[in-house]
Amino acid sequence: MLEARSITKRFFPGTINERTALDSLSLKLEEGDFVTIIGSNGAGKSTLLNVISGRYPIDEGAIVIDGKDVSKVPEHRRATQVARVFQDPMAGTAPHLTIEENLSIAFDRGKRRGLSLAVTNRKREEYREALAKLDLGLEHRLAMRVGMLSGGQRQALSLLMAAHERPSILLLDEHTAALDPSRAELITRLTGELISEHNLTALMVTHNMHQAIELGNRLVMMHEGKVVLEVDEEAKKTVTAEALLAEFAKIKGAQLSDRTMLD
């Protein structure tokens, strides 16, 4: 469960450049919710993920995960509960390590470590089984350095690593935006499958309106640091991109001439 309670985040406070990125924003996700977030550039979408992960501190309000206020918990400690996949495929893995070494780090996160070998034959079989679900042939390339993989392969690996240990909250920050259409489609499919398989609670930022509608059970629209529209599970079954664009134009108080919220 995740709850953002009236959170405010300002950049450059007290200066001429002061900017409010999040303005008393509130949002609640129950266990198993998969919420997609849309909004124009500067709406505060990525800032929201950054304050949830602990990368940025909040100025006001509270971040609550699994019933505990983690507002003052640093990012590295919050990482035991929060997993994240970034837009940059290079950001979620260690390129100088092999596939099996990356998986070893991810799959053993939060566990007590002894003096046994980091990667055993039993673990390799576990890695192969997990990788086979990606249908990319990576289960046969455990000893390959991750830096040699394509962007789509690395993003699929990042997604697998983030989802495997069933974090309290999975954050997806435009994680298909840097990929070509075929790879983006693959990662979109894998996202839905992994979240469903592990019954994860997830929050996904996207500029792709159709992706936001296709994935998840709820949809949120942000504008100027606030949640301006929430679409619940029932309404999401019939909502269209055109309807969301019209709603956004209404909120902005002007006709939306360019489709800045769509890919």
Residue pairs with C-beta under 8 A, 6 or more apart in sequence:
1 28
1 29
1 30
1 31
1 64
1 65
1 66
1 67
1 168
1 201
2 27
2 28
2 29
2 52
2 63
2 64
2 65
2 168
2 169
2 201
2 203
3 27
3 28
3 29
3 62
3 63
3 64
3 65
4 25
4 26
4 27
4 28
4 48
4 51
4 52
4 61
4 62
4 63
4 64
5 26
5 61
5 62
5 63
5 64
6 24
6 25
6 26
6 60
6 61
6 62
7 22
7 24
7 25
7 26
7 51
7 58
7 60
7 61
7 62
7 63
8 20
8 22
8 23
8 24
8 25
8 58
8 59
8 60
8 61
9 20
9 21
9 22
9 44
9 47
9 51
9 56
9 58
9 59
9 225
10 18
10 19
10 20
10 21
10 59
11 17
11 18
11 19
11 21
12 18
12 19
13 59
20 225
21 44
21 47
21 225
22 44
22 47
22 48
22 51
22 58
22 225
23 44
23 224
23 225
23 226
24 60
24 61
24 226
25 44
25 48
25 61
25 222
25 225
25 226
25 227
26 61
26 227
27 35
27 48
27 220
27 227
29 35
29 169
29 201
29 203
30 201
31 199
31 201
32 199
32 200
32 201
33 201
33 202
33 216
33 217
33 218
34 195
34 200
34 201
34 202
34 204
34 215
34 216
34 217
34 218
35 202
35 203
35 204
35 216
35 217
35 218
35 219
35 220
36 204
36 205
36 206
36 211
36 212
36 213
36 215
36 216
36 218
36 219
36 220
37 45
37 48
37 203
37 204
37 205
37 206
37 212
37 219
37 220
37 221
37 222
38 45
38 206
38 207
38 209
38 212
38 219
38 220
38 221
38 222
38 244
38 261
39 45
39 221
39 222
39 223
39 261
40 223
40 248
40 260
40 261
41 260
42 224
43 222
43 223
43 224
43 225
44 222
44 224
44 225
44 226
45 205
45 222
46 173
46 174
46 205
47 56
47 225
48 203
48 205
48 222
49 84
49 171
49 173
49 203
49 205
50 56
51 57
51 58
51 63
52 63
52 82
52 169
52 171
52 203
53 75
53 78
53 79
53 82
53 84
53 171
54 70
54 73
54 74
54 75
54 76
54 77
54 78
54 79
54 82
55 75
57 71
57 72
58 71
61 71
62 69
62 71
63 69
63 70
63 71
64 70
65 78
65 81
65 82
65 168
65 169
66 81
66 168
70 78
70 81
79 109
80 109
80 110
81 167
81 168
81 169
82 167
82 168
82 169
82 170
82 171
83 162
83 163
83 165
83 167
83 169
83 170
83 171
84 92
84 162
84 170
84 171
84 172
84 173
85 92
85 155
85 158
85 159
85 162
85 170
85 171
85 172
85 173
85 175
86 92
86 158
86 173
86 175
87 173
87 174
87 175
87 177
87 178
88 178
89 151
89 152
89 154
89 155
89 158
89 178
89 179
90 151
90 154
91 158
92 154
92 155
92 157
92 158
92 159
92 161
92 162
93 102
93 146
93 154
93 157
93 158
93 161
94 101
94 102
94 105
94 146
95 145
95 146
95 147
96 145
96 146
96 147
97 105
97 145
97 146
98 142
98 143
98 144
98 145
98 146
99 127
99 131
99 138
99 141
99 142
99 143
99 144
99 146
99 149
99 157
100 119
100 123
100 124
100 127
100 142
100 143
101 118
101 119
102 146
102 157
102 161
103 127
103 130
103 131
103 157
103 160
103 161
104 118
104 119
104 123
104 127
106 161
106 162
106 164
106 165
107 123
107 126
107 127
107 161
107 164
107 165
109 165
110 165
124 142
127 139
127 142
128 139
128 140
128 142
129 139
130 160
130 164
131 138
131 139
131 142
131 157
131 160
132 139
133 160
133 193
134 156
134 157
134 160
134 190
136 153
136 156
138 149
138 153
138 156
138 157
146 154
146 157
149 157
150 183
151 178
151 179
151 183
152 179
152 180
152 182
152 183
152 186
152 187
155 175
155 176
155 179
155 183
155 187
156 186
156 187
156 190
158 175
159 175
159 187
159 190
159 191
159 194
160 190
160 194
162 170
163 170
163 194
163 195
163 197
163 198
163 200
164 198
166 198
166 199
166 200
167 200
168 201
169 201
169 202
169 203
170 195
170 200
170 201
170 202
170 203
171 202
171 203
171 204
172 191
172 202
172 203
172 204
172 205
172 206
173 205
174 205
174 206
174 207
175 187
175 191
175 204
176 183
176 184
176 187
176 188
176 206
176 208
176 211
177 184
177 206
177 207
177 208
177 263
179 187
188 211
188 214
188 215
191 204
191 215
192 215
194 200
195 202
202 216
204 212
204 215
204 216
206 212
207 261
207 262
207 263
208 262
208 263
209 241
209 244
209 245
209 261
209 262
209 263
210 241
210 262
211 263
212 219
213 219
213 236
213 239
213 240
213 241
213 244
216 236
217 233
217 236
218 230
218 231
218 232
218 233
218 236
219 230
219 231
219 236
219 239
219 244
220 227
220 229
220 230
220 231
221 227
221 228
221 229
221 230
221 231
221 244
221 247
221 248
221 251
222 228
223 248
223 251
223 252
228 251
229 244
229 247
229 248
229 251
231 239
241 262
244 261
245 256
245 259
245 261
245 262
248 256
248 261
249 255
249 256
